[in-house]
Amino acid sequence: MPRYTYGPSQVQIIKISAMQLWTVLWALCALCFVTNAQAPCSGLQNCSACIRTPKCAWCSKPDLDLNKRCFVEDGMACPLEYTQKLSTAYYITKKTKLTEARRTKTSSSSWSSSSSSSSSSSSSSSAQIVQIYPQRASLKLRVNEAFRINFTYAQAEDYPIDLYYLMDLSKSMEDDKDKLSSLGTQLVDSMNKITSNFRLGFGSFVDKVVMPYVSTVPKNLLEPCPGCAAPYGFRNVMALGSGNATEFAAKVKSENVSGNLDAPEGGFDAIMQAVVCRKKIGWRDQARRLLVFSTDAGFHYAGDGKLGGIVRPNDGECHLDDSGLYTHSTLQDYPSISQVNLMVKKNAINVIFAVTAEQINIYEQLKDHVEGSSSGKLSNDSSNVVHLVREQYDKISSTVEIKDNSSSSVQIKYFTRGIEGKEGEEKETNKCAELKVGSRVNFSAEFLVRKCPPNKADWKQTIEIYPVGINESLVVDLELICDCPCENPSHPTYEVKSDKCHSVGDHMCGVCKCDDQHFGRSCECDEVKKETEGVNMCRPDNSTVDCTGRGMCVCGECECEGDYYGTYCECDRISCNYYNNQLCSGPDHGICDCGECRCNENWTGKACECSTSNATCIAPNDTRICSGNGVCECGVCNCGTEEGHYTGEFCDRLPLSAGKCEEYKDCVQCQMYKKGVLKDEEDCAANCTEITPIAVDYVEEDKAKGEQLCVHFDEDDCRFKFVYLVTSDGVAIRAQEKLDCPTEVYFLGIVLGVIAAVVLIGLAVLLLWKLLTTIHDRREFAKFEKERMLAKWDTGENPIYKQATSTFKNPTYAGK
């Protein structure tokens, strides 16, 4: 079997090929990176789809490749007049300054409210209080591009308060009514300490006057319980007025309790009417509105009306007559929790559920579903109502919670650093607590349009951002950027039935929008004709992808992208082999044709890297190819032949034989080490006249020169090495000066050492046994001595020995 080797030039080619492979991989990675950067924008066919993709812009320049019209912003040179780059736009349209807190400094150097209530009241009434800044703004926003709006909330001093006390006047609340009547003055005084602009109102409720809620027996309809008034649904007893404590106490005292049959009451009917009847109740547009709901029972809600035959849903409208009585109590169902929440939120009212201990759990759950509401535990006789209302108001007023009415297509997140002057790290939250009069909180609202609504009318929205319970808001006129101006017929460049679109399509933003019967870039393809042909000419065999996924099918023909070509875009000019960082070794060697290199004349190979000329395989002063000892492959000599193994760039060095090591072994051994079969000097001199080894410290073959390494062992198991090189001048041998002999082993020493170790170990074991035995005996003797010393009996006596007793009887003795 002949052996083949590669010359130095061929080895170099292999190394270069590996380096080129890495270069190609890096180039492909860079290409992928650039492609991925453009990927979100590429392939979008119209301006609307393009601008709905973040960071993309549309180029409406005529005669431009469709696949390059949508591009990453600042990533393509498109004339400014043709660039549809719609950016977010924001500007403030109303920015009335925040109301400054009016403070006077007392003698104790602490800040307090002005003592003049009349002055404060007149000031409040004469000037509008502003607690949120700005008040209105306009925002144009693209899809999936977040934008932040900054706004400030400031708690104003002496802000007006409207408090409407809504009380359950069933029989069980009789003592609570009497207590509330006596506490009216305290309630008014407590609220006047907060603001001088306070108004108070009162309403009561029982339940629907139908079975099974109320007994409909005629006499019970007049007097359901001893001393009780006729039942009713809800009555506005005292509209929000000046906050006169005497009037409030008189109104509460004059109201009589009533009675019903079941445990839950019609409180939701009362809340709904008290909230939606703004004019009749007297709610002011600019005031903090408090609705105190006092009861010791549960509540009926939507669906419960069916028990009384009432199936008409609650309409959420006001139905109070001139006397303040709820007229639709028996005509429509109770409102649902969501209806109550919607109206409370719409009218910016804070509901305070003041309920007894038995009902506090259910109302704690209810407050989580009614925006801006809170709950507190009422004593059995409502004696703590003043403290409860003040406590709940402090909680409400010391916390600001921001909400909005955004639609599902718009997402709004809120961020804040806390109260101005005490800012911390920014957090995503819509709440801020521990507010005081004059406190300011800077919020950021981050808008993000998730998608464009299908209805174009919803592309313009009015969003209110408001503090819960405050009838003030930041109104944002939001316009969603969902299409391009050039797509509207009113745009100057819009052409209806344009000649550029074969008069069957509209030309807009540089592209054609064809009618239903035509398609193609310029509407040149007929959909009807395509259906009659019934064959898709853009798909090879049974493929389900047009144009191999590398182009567009236009009228049955593939329009390929970039460097792709062919009937089905199956070919490209970039996937051929590289050599020296050049495709197909460069244009001088060949070109890439459908994934394979097509080489020029005098070049061959997968990358056209090999020359067909033999000039580089002919040695100087020689006419033979590879000196006649090899073949020329890719401009390099391959020296493998049947005659032997030649070496050298031109295979000009003599062949090496595998038997030369044995041939030279004896001579090297006798000449260098005076050993071997020729160790006698006369024999060595007679047989080794052709070679003379050169002594070296260490032998290492030089394959580039064609040296052969030989390794042998002598009779003493010592290793010796040498290398030889056969040239036209003879044989050159380099031999290792010193033999590599194994280390001598002293067997006698090993045997004696083992015997000595066994003897020493035996002696050590005997001494250890003797030591342990001695210690054990001494311990036992000491124990015996101790027991002997503690003995209570003499050593000469046996404590268990008893002397024998002898009895003698004289038979002759008669007892005399």
C-alpha positions in Angstrom: 0.0 0.0 0.0 1.7 3.3 -1.0 1.8 6.1 1.5 1.0 9.7 0.5 2.2 12.9 2.1 1.7 16.5 1.5 4.3 19.1 0.8 4.7 22.3 2.8 2.6 24.3 0.4 -0.3 21.9 0.7 -0.2 22.0 4.5 -0.4 25.8 4.3 -3.4 25.5 2.0 -5.3 23.4 4.6 -4.5 26.0 7.3 -5.7 28.8 5.2 -8.9 27.0 4.4 -9.7 26.6 8.1 -9.1 30.3 8.7 -11.3 31.1 5.7 -14.1 29.0 7.2 -14.1 31.1 10.4 -14.0 34.3 8.3 -17.1 33.1 6.4 -18.9 32.2 9.6 -18.2 35.7 11.0 -19.3 37.3 7.8 -22.6 35.3 7.9 -23.1 36.3 11.5 -22.6 40.0 10.6 -25.0 39.5 7.7 -27.6 37.9 10.0 -27.2 40.8 12.5 -27.9 43.4 9.8 -30.7 41.4 8.4 -32.3 41.0 11.8 -32.0 44.8 12.4 -34.0 45.3 9.2 -36.2 42.3 9.7 -39.1 44.0 11.6 -39.5 46.5 8.8 -38.7 44.4 5.7 -41.5 42.7 3.8 -44.2 45.2 4.9 -46.3 46.0 1.8 -48.0 49.3 2.7 -47.3 52.5 4.7 -49.9 51.7 7.4 -48.4 48.4 8.3 -44.9 50.0 8.2 -45.5 52.8 10.6 -47.4 50.5 13.0 -44.0 48.8 13.5 -41.7 50.6 16.0 -38.7 52.4 14.5 -39.8 51.9 10.9 -40.3 54.6 8.3 -41.8 54.4 4.8 -40.2 55.7 1.6 -42.8 56.8 -1.1 -40.1 57.6 -3.7 -41.2 56.3 -7.2 -39.5 53.4 -8.9 -38.2 51.9 -5.6 -38.1 48.2 -4.8 -41.1 47.3 -2.7 -39.1 45.3 -0.3 -36.9 48.4 0.5 -39.7 50.9 1.1 -40.2 50.1 4.7 -36.9 50.6 6.5 -35.5 51.2 9.9 -35.4 54.9 10.7 -32.0 56.5 9.8 -31.1 53.1 8.2 -31.6 54.1 4.5 -31.0 57.1 2.4 -34.5 58.3 1.4 -35.2 61.9 0.3 -36.8 63.8 3.1 -39.8 64.8 0.9 -40.6 61.1 0.3 -40.0 59.9 3.9 -43.1 59.0 5.9 -41.6 59.2 9.3 -44.5 59.9 11.7 -43.2 60.7 15.1 -44.9 61.1 18.5 -46.0 64.7 19.1 -47.1 66.2 22.5 -48.1 69.6 23.6 -50.0 71.2 26.4 -53.2 73.0 25.6 -54.4 74.1 29.0 -52.1 74.8 32.0 -53.7 76.8 34.7 -51.4 77.2 37.7 -52.0 75.1 40.8 -53.7 76.8 43.7 -51.2 77.9 46.3 -51.9 77.0 49.9 -52.5 80.2 52.0 -50.8 79.9 55.3 -50.1 82.2 58.2 -47.3 81.7 60.7 -48.4 81.4 64.3 -46.5 82.5 67.4 -45.3 78.9 67.9 -43.6 79.1 64.5 -45.8 76.3 63.1 -47.9 76.6 60.0 -51.7 76.7 60.3 -54.7 77.6 58.3 -56.1 81.1 58.3 -58.3 81.8 61.2 -60.8 83.8 59.2 -63.4 81.3 57.9 -65.4 84.0 56.2 -62.4 85.2 54.3 -61.4 81.7 53.3 -64.9 80.9 52.2 -65.2 84.0 50.0 -61.8 83.4 48.6 -62.6 79.8 47.7 -65.8 80.8 46.1 -64.3 83.6 44.1 -61.4 81.7 42.6 -61.4 78.3 41.1 -59.3 75.8 43.0 -56.8 73.8 40.8 -55.2 70.7 42.2 -53.9 69.0 39.0 -51.5 70.5 36.4 -51.7 70.6 33.5 -55.4 70.3 32.7 -55.4 69.4 29.0 -52.9 68.1 26.5 -52.7 66.7 23.0 -50.8 63.6 22.1 -50.1 61.8 18.8 -48.7 58.4 19.4 -47.5 55.5 17.3 -48.3 51.9 18.0 -46.0 50.1 20.5 -43.9 53.2 21.2 -44.1 54.3 24.9 -44.4 58.0 25.8 -44.5 59.6 29.2 -46.6 62.6 30.3 -45.6 64.4 33.5 -48.3 66.0 35.7 -48.6 67.2 39.3 -51.2 66.8 42.0 -51.3 69.4 44.8 -53.6 69.2 47.8 -55.2 72.6 48.1 -56.0 74.4 51.4 -59.6 74.8 52.5 -61.0 72.6 49.7 -64.8 72.5 49.7 -66.5 69.3 51.2 -70.0 68.0 50.6 -71.0 65.3 53.1 -74.3 63.4 52.5 -75.3 61.2 55.4 -77.3 58.2 54.0 -78.9 56.3 56.9 -80.7 53.0 57.2 -83.9 53.8 59.1 -85.3 50.4 59.7 -86.5 49.6 63.3 -83.1 48.2 64.4 -81.4 51.6 63.7 -83.8 53.7 66.0 -81.2 54.3 68.7 -78.6 55.2 66.0 -81.0 57.8 64.6 -81.5 59.5 68.0 -77.7 59.5 68.6 -77.0 61.0 65.2 -79.5 63.7 65.9 -77.7 64.7 69.1 -74.2 64.5 67.4 -75.1 66.8 64.5 -73.4 69.8 66.0 -70.2 67.8 66.8 -70.2 66.5 63.2 -70.4 70.0 61.7 -67.8 71.4 64.1 -65.4 68.5 63.3 -65.7 69.1 59.5 -65.4 72.9 59.9 -62.0 72.3 61.4 -61.0 70.8 58.1 -62.6 73.4 55.8 -64.7 76.5 56.2 -66.6 75.6 53.0 -68.6 72.6 54.3 -72.1 71.5 53.3 -74.2 68.7 54.9 -77.1 66.7 53.7 -79.2 63.7 54.9 -81.1 60.9 53.3 -82.7 57.7 54.5 -83.8 54.3 53.1 -85.6 51.1 54.0 -86.4 48.7 51.2 -88.7 48.0 48.2 -92.4 48.1 49.3 -93.2 44.7 47.9 -93.3 41.1 49.2 -91.1 39.5 50.4 -89.1 42.5 51.5 -91.9 44.4 53.2 -95.3 43.1 54.5 -98.0 44.3 52.1 -100.9 43.7 54.6 -102.8 47.0 54.4 -102.4 47.8 58.1 -98.7 47.0 58.0 -98.2 49.3 55.0 -99.4 52.1 57.2 -97.6 51.0 60.4 -95.2 48.0 59.9 -94.2 48.2 63.6 -95.4 50.1 66.7 -94.6 53.7 66.3 -93.1 53.2 62.8 -93.7 55.2 59.7 -94.9 53.7 56.4 -92.1 51.8 54.5 -90.4 53.4 51.5 -87.4 52.8 49.3 -85.3 56.0 49.5 -86.0 59.6 50.6 -83.8 62.7 50.2 -84.6 64.3 53.5 -82.2 67.2 53.4 -80.3 68.3 50.3 -76.8 69.5 50.7 -77.0 72.9 52.2 -75.0 75.3 54.3 -74.0 72.8 56.9 -76.3 74.2 59.6 -76.0 71.7 62.5 -79.4 72.8 64.0 -81.3 72.1 60.8 -79.5 68.8 60.3 -80.4 67.7 63.9 -84.0 68.7 63.4 -84.3 66.8 60.1 -82.8 63.6 61.5 -84.9 63.8 64.6 -88.1 64.4 62.7 -87.6 61.2 60.6 -89.4 58.2 61.9 -88.0 54.6 61.6 -89.9 52.1 59.6 -89.9 48.3 59.3 -89.3 45.5 56.8 -89.3 41.7 56.8 -86.0 40.4 55.5 -82.5 41.1 56.9 -80.9 42.8 53.9 -81.9 46.4 53.1 -82.3 48.4 49.9 -79.1 50.3 50.4 -78.0 50.0 46.8 -81.1 51.8 45.5 -80.4 54.6 47.9 -76.7 54.9 46.9 -77.6 54.9 43.2 -80.1 57.8 43.6 -77.9 59.7 46.0 -75.0 59.6 43.5 -76.8 60.2 40.1 -79.3 62.8 41.3 -76.6 65.5 41.5 -78.9 68.5 41.2 -81.5 67.3 43.6 -79.0 66.1 46.2 -76.9 69.3 45.7 -73.5 68.0 44.8 -71.1 70.8 43.8 -68.9 70.5 40.7 -65.8 71.4 42.6 -65.8 69.8 46.1 -64.7 66.6 47.7 -67.9 64.6 47.9 -68.4 62.2 50.8 -71.3 59.8 51.0 -71.5 58.2 54.5 -73.6 55.0 54.3 -74.7 53.9 57.7 -76.4 50.6 58.4 -76.5 47.5 60.6 -77.6 45.1 57.8 -76.5 43.6 54.5 -77.7 44.7 51.0 -79.8 43.5 48.1 -78.2 43.7 44.7 -79.1 43.0 41.0 -81.2 39.9 40.6 -82.8 40.0 44.1 -85.7 42.0 42.6 -87.0 38.8 40.9 -88.1 37.6 44.3 -90.6 40.4 44.3 -91.5 40.0 40.6 -89.3 43.0 39.6 -87.3 42.0 36.5 -86.6 45.4 34.9 -82.9 46.1 35.3 -81.8 49.3 37.0 -81.2 52.1 34.5 -78.8 54.1 36.6 -81.0 57.3 36.2 -82.4 59.7 38.7 -86.0 59.1 39.8 -86.6 61.4 42.7 -89.9 63.4 42.8 -90.2 66.9 44.2 -90.6 65.6 47.8 -87.3 63.7 47.4 -88.9 60.2 47.3 -87.5 57.5 45.0 -90.4 56.8 42.5 -89.0 53.6 40.8 -88.4 51.6 43.8 -91.0 49.0 42.8 -90.5 49.3 39.1 -86.9 48.4 38.6 -84.4 46.0 40.1 -81.6 46.8 42.5 -78.4 48.0 40.8 -75.4 45.7 40.6 -72.1 46.3 42.3 -70.5 47.2 38.9 -73.3 49.8 38.3 -72.7 51.4 41.7 -68.9 51.5 41.0 -69.4 53.0 37.6 -71.6 55.8 38.9 -69.5 56.5 41.9 -66.4 56.7 39.7 -68.2 58.8 37.1 -69.4 61.3 39.7 -66.2 61.3 41.7 -67.8 60.4 45.1 -66.0 58.8 48.0 -68.3 56.4 49.8 -67.7 55.7 53.5 -69.4 52.5 54.7 -70.1 53.1 58.4 -71.5 49.7 59.5 -71.7 47.7 62.7 -69.3 44.9 63.7 -71.7 42.2 62.5 -71.5 43.5 58.9 -68.0 44.9 58.7 -66.5 41.9 57.0 -69.0 42.0 54.0 -68.5 45.7 53.5 -64.7 45.4 53.8 -65.0 43.1 50.7 -67.4 45.5 49.0 -65.1 48.5 49.3 -62.5 46.7 47.1 -65.0 46.8 44.3 -66.2 50.4 44.6 -63.6 52.9 43.6 -62.6 55.4 46.2 -64.6 53.8 49.0 -63.6 52.9 52.6 -65.2 51.2 55.6 -65.3 51.7 59.3 -66.8 50.0 62.3 -69.8 51.8 63.8 -70.8 51.3 67.4 -74.2 49.8 68.1 -75.8 53.2 68.8 -73.6 55.2 66.3 -72.0 57.2 69.1 -68.6 57.1 67.4 -69.9 58.4 64.0 -68.2 61.8 64.3 -64.8 60.2 65.0 -65.4 57.6 62.3 -66.2 60.2 59.6 -63.2 62.3 60.6 -60.9 59.3 60.6 -62.1 58.0 57.2 -61.8 61.5 55.7 -58.3 61.9 56.9 -57.4 58.6 55.2 -59.1 59.6 52.0 -57.6 63.1 51.9 -54.1 62.0 52.9 -53.9 59.6 49.9 -54.1 60.3 46.2 -54.9 57.6 43.8 -54.7 58.2 40.1 -57.1 56.5 37.7 -58.1 56.9 34.0 -60.8 55.9 31.5 -58.5 54.5 28.8 -59.7 51.8 26.4 -58.3 48.3 25.9 -56.2 49.5 23.0 -54.2 51.9 25.2 -52.2 50.9 28.2 -51.2 53.5 30.8 -48.7 53.0 33.6 -48.0 55.4 36.4 -44.7 56.3 38.1 -43.8 58.6 41.0 -41.0 59.5 43.3 -43.3 60.5 46.1 -44.1 63.8 47.8 -42.1 66.8 46.5 -39.2 67.4 48.8 -39.2 63.8 50.1 -38.6 62.1 46.7 -37.1 58.6 46.7 -36.6 56.1 43.9 -39.1 56.1 41.1 -41.7 53.4 41.5 -44.5 52.1 39.3 -47.6 53.1 41.3 -50.7 55.2 41.0 -50.9 56.0 44.7 -49.1 58.3 47.1 -49.9 58.5 50.9 -49.1 60.8 53.8 -50.3 63.9 52.0 -50.9 67.1 53.8 -52.3 70.5 52.8 -49.9 72.0 50.2 -48.2 68.7 49.4 -47.3 68.1 45.8 -46.8 64.8 44.0 -45.2 64.6 40.6 -46.6 61.7 38.5 -45.6 60.3 35.1 -48.2 58.6 32.9 -46.6 56.2 30.4 -48.8 55.8 27.3 -48.5 52.7 25.1 -50.8 51.9 22.2 -51.0 48.2 22.0 -52.9 48.0 18.7 -54.9 50.2 16.3 -58.7 49.7 16.8 -60.5 48.3 13.8 -62.9 51.2 13.8 -61.2 54.3 12.4 -63.4 56.5 14.6 -61.6 55.1 17.7 -58.2 56.4 16.4 -59.0 59.6 18.3 -59.8 59.2 22.0 -60.3 61.5 24.9 -58.7 60.1 28.0 -59.2 61.5 31.5 -56.6 61.0 34.2 -58.1 62.0 37.5 -57.5 61.7 41.2 -60.1 59.4 42.8 -62.8 61.4 44.5 -61.8 64.7 43.0 -63.7 66.3 40.2 -60.6 67.4 38.4 -58.6 65.7 35.7 -55.9 65.9 33.1 -57.7 65.5 29.7 -55.5 64.0 27.1 -56.7 64.3 23.5 -55.0 61.1 22.1 -54.6 60.5 18.4 -53.4 57.1 17.4 -51.0 57.2 14.4 -52.3 54.2 12.4 -52.0 55.3 8.8 -49.9 57.7 6.6 -51.2 61.0 5.3 -50.3 59.9 1.8 -52.9 57.1 2.1 -55.7 59.5 2.4 -57.5 60.6 -0.8 -57.1 64.2 0.2 -53.3 64.0 0.0 -51.8 65.8 -3.1 -49.9 62.6 -4.2 -52.9 60.3 -4.0 -54.0 59.3 -7.5 -57.4 57.6 -8.0 -57.4 55.0 -10.9 -53.9 56.0 -11.7 -52.2 55.2 -15.0 -49.3 53.9 -12.9 -51.7 51.2 -11.7 -53.1 50.3 -15.2 -56.2 52.5 -14.3 -57.5 49.7 -12.0 -55.9 50.8 -8.8 -55.1 53.9 -6.7 -51.5 55.1 -6.5 -50.6 56.2 -2.9 -47.4 56.4 -1.0 -45.5 55.2 -4.0 -47.3 51.9 -4.4 -50.5 50.7 -6.0 -53.7 49.7 -4.2 -55.4 47.5 -6.7 -59.1 46.7 -6.9 -60.5 43.2 -6.0 -60.0 41.8 -9.5 -56.3 42.8 -10.0 -53.0 42.4 -8.3 -49.3 42.9 -8.8 -47.1 45.9 -8.2 -48.8 47.9 -10.9 -52.1 46.0 -10.9 -51.0 44.3 -14.1 -52.2 40.8 -13.1 -55.8 39.7 -13.6 -57.3 37.6 -10.7 -59.9 36.1 -13.0 -57.3 35.0 -15.5 -55.2 33.5 -12.8 -58.1 31.4 -11.5 -58.9 30.1 -14.9 -55.4 28.9 -15.4 -55.6 27.0 -12.2 -51.8 26.5 -11.9 -49.4 28.2 -9.6 -46.2 28.8 -11.7 -44.3 30.1 -8.8 -44.0 26.8 -6.8 -41.7 24.0 -7.8 -43.1 20.4 -7.5 -45.5 20.2 -4.5 -44.0 23.1 -2.6 -46.4 25.3 -0.5 -44.2 28.4 -0.6 -44.1 30.8 -3.5 -40.7 31.4 -5.0 -38.9 29.3 -2.4 -39.7 32.1 0.2 -37.1 34.4 -1.5 -39.3 36.6 -3.7 -42.8 37.5 -4.7 -45.1 35.8 -7.2 -46.3 38.4 -9.7 -48.6 37.2 -12.4 -47.3 33.6 -12.2 -43.6 34.6 -12.3 -41.2 35.0 -9.4 -39.6 38.4 -8.7 -36.6 37.5 -6.6 -35.1 39.5 -3.8 -31.5 40.7 -3.6 -29.0 38.2 -4.8 -31.5 35.4 -5.5 -32.4 34.4 -9.1 -33.8 31.5 -11.1 -37.3 30.4 -12.1 -38.2 29.8 -8.4 -35.5 32.0 -6.9 -33.7 28.8 -6.0 -30.3 30.2 -7.0 -28.1 32.8 -5.3 -24.7 34.4 -5.8 -23.4 34.3 -2.3 -23.4 30.7 -1.0 -20.3 29.4 -3.0 -17.0 28.4 -1.5 -14.6 31.1 -0.3 -10.8 31.1 -0.6 -8.6 33.9 0.7 -11.7 35.8 1.8 -13.0 35.9 -1.7 -15.9 34.2 -3.3 -14.6 31.6 -5.7 -11.1 33.0 -5.1 -12.1 36.3 -6.7 -13.4 37.3 -10.1 -10.1 36.5 -11.7 -10.5 32.9 -10.8 -14.3 32.3 -11.2 -17.8 33.4 -10.5 -20.6 32.0 -8.3 -23.4 30.4 -10.2 -26.4 29.0 -8.3 -24.3 27.9 -5.3 -21.4 26.5 -7.2 -18.2 28.2 -8.5 -17.8 28.3 -12.2 -14.0 28.6 -12.8 -12.2 30.7 -15.4 -9.7 29.1 -17.8 -6.5 27.7 -16.1 -8.3 27.4 -12.7 -10.1 24.5 -11.0 -11.2 23.4 -7.6 -14.4 23.9 -5.5 -13.4 27.5 -4.9 -11.4 27.9 -8.2 -8.3 28.0 -6.0 -6.2 25.5 -8.0 -4.3 26.4 -11.1 -4.4 23.9 -14.0 -0.8 24.9 -14.9 2.1 22.6 -13.9 4.7 25.4 -13.8 4.8 25.5 -10.0 5.5 21.7 -9.9 8.8 21.8 -11.9 12.0 22.3 -10.1 14.6 24.8 -11.4 17.0 23.3 -13.9 14.6 20.4 -14.4 12.0 19.7 -17.0 10.2 16.9 -15.3 7.0 17.4 -13.3 7.7 16.7 -9.6 11.1 15.4 -10.6 9.3 12.4 -12.1 8.6 11.1 -8.6 5.1 12.4 -8.0 2.0 14.1 -9.6 1.1 17.8 -9.7 -2.2 18.5 -7.9 -3.5 22.0 -7.6 -0.1 23.4 -8.3 1.6 21.3 -5.5 3.6 18.0 -5.8 2.1 14.9 -4.4 5.1 12.7 -3.8 3.4 9.3 -3.3 4.5 6.7 -5.8 4.7 2.9 -6.0 8.5 3.0 -6.0 8.8 4.6 -2.7 8.2 7.7 -0.5 9.9 10.7 -1.9 10.0 14.1 -0.2 10.7 17.7 -0.9 8.8 20.5 -2.6 9.5 18.9 -6.0 9.8 15.2 -4.8 13.5 15.5 -5.5 14.7 13.7 -2.4 15.5 10.0 -2.4 12.8 7.6 -1.1 13.0 6.4 2.4 12.9 2.7 3.3 11.3 1.2 6.4 14.3 -1.2 6.7 17.0 1.4 7.1 16.6 1.5 10.9 17.5 -2.1 11.2 20.3 -1.7 8.7 21.9 1.2 10.7 21.2 -0.1 14.2 24.2 -2.3 14.7 26.7 0.3 13.4 25.2 3.1 15.5 25.2 0.8 18.6 28.9 -0.2 18.2 30.1 3.3 17.2 28.3 5.2 19.9 27.9 2.9 22.8 30.5 0.0 22.2 27.6 -2.5 22.4 25.7 -4.9 20.2 26.8 -7.7 17.8 29.6 -5.4 16.4 30.9 -4.2 19.8 34.4 -5.5 18.9 36.3 -2.6 17.4 37.6 -4.6 14.5 34.2 -5.9 13.5 32.7 -2.4 13.9 35.4 -0.8 11.8 35.1 -3.4 9.1 31.3 -3.3 8.7 30.5 0.4 9.3 32.6 2.3 6.9 29.7 4.1 5.1 28.2 5.9 8.1 29.6 8.0 10.9 26.9 9.1 13.4 27.1 12.5 15.0 26.5 12.6 18.8 23.8 15.0 20.0 22.2 15.5 23.5 18.6 15.0 22.3 17.4 13.5 19.0 14.3 14.9 17.2 13.5 14.2 13.6 13.1 17.1 11.1 10.2 15.9 8.9 10.6 18.9 6.7 14.1 17.6 5.7 12.8 14.1 5.4 14.6 12.6 8.4 13.5 9.2 9.8 13.5 8.5 13.5 14.7 5.1 14.8 14.2 3.8 18.4 15.8 0.5 19.6 16.6 -1.4 22.9 19.9 -3.2 23.7 20.6 -6.4 25.7 20.5 -4.3 29.0 17.0 -3.0 28.1 18.5 0.5 27.5 16.9 2.6 24.8 18.9 4.5 22.1 17.6 6.7 19.4 18.9 8.1 16.1 17.7 9.8 13.0 19.0 9.4 9.5 18.6 11.2 6.2 19.5 9.6 2.8 20.8 12.2 0.3 22.7 12.0 -2.9 25.9 12.7 -0.8 25.3 9.7 1.4 23.6 9.0 4.7 23.6 11.5 7.5 23.0 10.1 11.0 22.4 12.0 14.3 22.4 9.7 17.4 21.6 10.4 21.1 24.9 10.6 23.1 23.6 8.8 26.2 21.5 5.7 26.6 18.2 5.8 28.4 18.6 2.9 30.8 16.0 1.8 33.4 16.8 2.4 37.1 18.5 -0.5 38.9 16.4 -2.3 41.5 18.0 -3.6 44.7 16.1 -6.8 45.5 18.1 -7.8 48.6 17.4 -4.4 50.2 13.7 -4.8 49.5 13.6 -8.3 51.0 15.6 -7.2 54.1 13.4 -4.2 54.5 10.2 -6.3 54.4 11.6 -8.7 57.1 12.7 -5.9 59.3 9.3 -4.2 59.0 7.5 -7.5 59.9 9.7 -8.0 63.0 9.3 -4.4 64.1 5.5 -4.5 63.7 5.4 -7.8 65.7 7.4 -6.3 68.6 5.3 -3.2 68.6 2.1 -5.4 68.8 3.6 -7.5 71.7 4.6 -4.4 73.6 1.2 -2.9 73.2 -0.5 -6.1 74.4 1.8 -6.1 77.5 1.0 -2.5 78.2 -2.7 -2.9 78.0 -2.6 -6.1 80.2 -0.6 -4.3 82.9 -2.9 -1.4 83.0 -6.0 -3.7 83.3 -4.4 -5.7 86.2 -3.5 -2.6 88.1 -7.1 -1.3 87.8 -8.6 -4.5 89.0 -6.2 -4.7 92.0 -7.0 -1.1 92.9 -10.7 -1.9 92.8 -10.2 -4.9 95.1 -8.2 -2.8 97.6 -10.9 -0.2 97.7 -13.7 -2.7 98.4 -11.6 -4.4 101.1 -11.1 -1.1 102.9 -14.8 -0.3 102.9 -15.8 -3.7 104.4 -17.6 -3.5 107.9 -16.7 -7.0 109.0 -13.5 -8.3 110.5 -11.2 -10.3 108.3 -11.2 -13.1 110.9 -15.0 -13.6 111.0 -17.5 -14.7 108.4 -20.6 -12.6 108.5 -22.8 -15.4 107.1 -21.5 -18.1 109.4 -23.8 -19.2 112.3 -22.6 -21.3 115.2 -24.3 -24.8 115.4 -26.6 -25.5 118.4 -26.6 -28.9 120.2 -29.6 -30.2 122.2 -29.3 -33.0 124.8 -32.3 -34.7 126.4 -32.0 -36.9 129.5 -34.5 -39.7 129.3 -34.4 -40.3 133.0 -35.3 -36.8 133.8 -39.0 -36.6 134.8 -39.3 -32.9 135.1 -38.8 -32.9 138.8 
